[in-house]
Amino acid sequence: MNFRKTLLVLGTLALALSSSLALADEGGHDPYYSIAAALAIGLAAFGGSLGQGKTAASALEAIGRNPAAQGKIFVPMIIGLALIESLVLYAFVIAFVKIKG
């Protein structure tokens, strides 16, 4: 087995074994919080990926039409992608704060 396959198998195994510990119910809250957190993270990731895809596609199309404007398009695109990703991370943090709180 080559290195990539070994790494993939070990990573999958680690995720499978650690998820039960991460979402273990301590008995102090409604069990539907875990489902709500998973739904919130899933929707945020879905929306963020759509936004990042549209942003990157639009920027690359604009650069393709006018290569001289690459410098003026690239930096705002990267800033926009970082802000989109930060919204997904906020949803992630809020979901887990609600589970623990």
URURRA-V913182 format. One record per backbone hydrogen bond with DSSP energy under -0.5 kcal/mol. CO is the residue of the C=O (numbers start at 1). NH is the residue of the N-H. E is the energy in kcal/mol with one decimal. If there is no record, write none. Layout:
<<CO,NH,E> <CO,NH,E>>
//
This chain:
<<2,6,-2.1> <3,7,-2.6> <4,8,-2.5> <5,9,-2.5> <6,10,-2.6> <7,11,-2.4> <8,12,-2.4> <9,13,-2.3> <10,14,-2.4> <11,15,-2.3> <12,16,-2.4> <13,17,-2.1> <14,18,-2.0> <15,19,-1.6> <16,20,-0.5> <18,22,-2.2> <19,23,-2.0> <21,24,-0.9> <24,26,-0.5> <30,33,-1.8> <31,34,-0.7> <31,35,-0.7> <32,36,-2.6> <33,37,-2.6> <34,38,-2.2> <35,39,-2.3> <36,40,-2.5> <37,41,-2.5> <38,42,-2.4> <39,43,-2.7> <40,44,-2.3> <41,45,-2.6> <42,46,-2.4> <43,47,-2.8> <44,48,-2.6> <45,49,-2.3> <46,50,-2.0> <47,51,-2.4> <48,52,-2.7> <49,53,-2.3> <50,54,-2.4> <51,55,-2.3> <52,56,-2.6> <53,57,-2.4> <54,58,-2.4> <55,59,-2.4> <56,60,-2.6> <57,61,-2.2> <58,62,-2.3> <59,63,-2.4> <60,64,-2.2> <61,65,-1.9> <62,66,-2.1> <66,69,-1.8> <67,70,-1.4> <69,72,-0.5> <69,73,-1.2> <70,74,-2.6> <71,75,-0.8> <73,77,-1.8> <74,78,-2.2> <75,79,-2.2> <76,80,-2.5> <77,81,-2.5> <78,82,-2.1> <79,83,-2.1> <80,84,-2.3> <81,85,-2.3> <82,86,-1.9> <83,87,-1.4> <84,88,-1.3> <85,89,-2.1> <86,90,-2.2> <87,91,-1.9> <88,92,-2.0> <89,93,-2.5> <90,94,-2.8> <91,95,-2.3> <92,96,-1.8> <93,97,-2.2> <94,98,-2.2> <95,99,-1.4> <96,100,-2.1> <97,101,-2.0>>
//
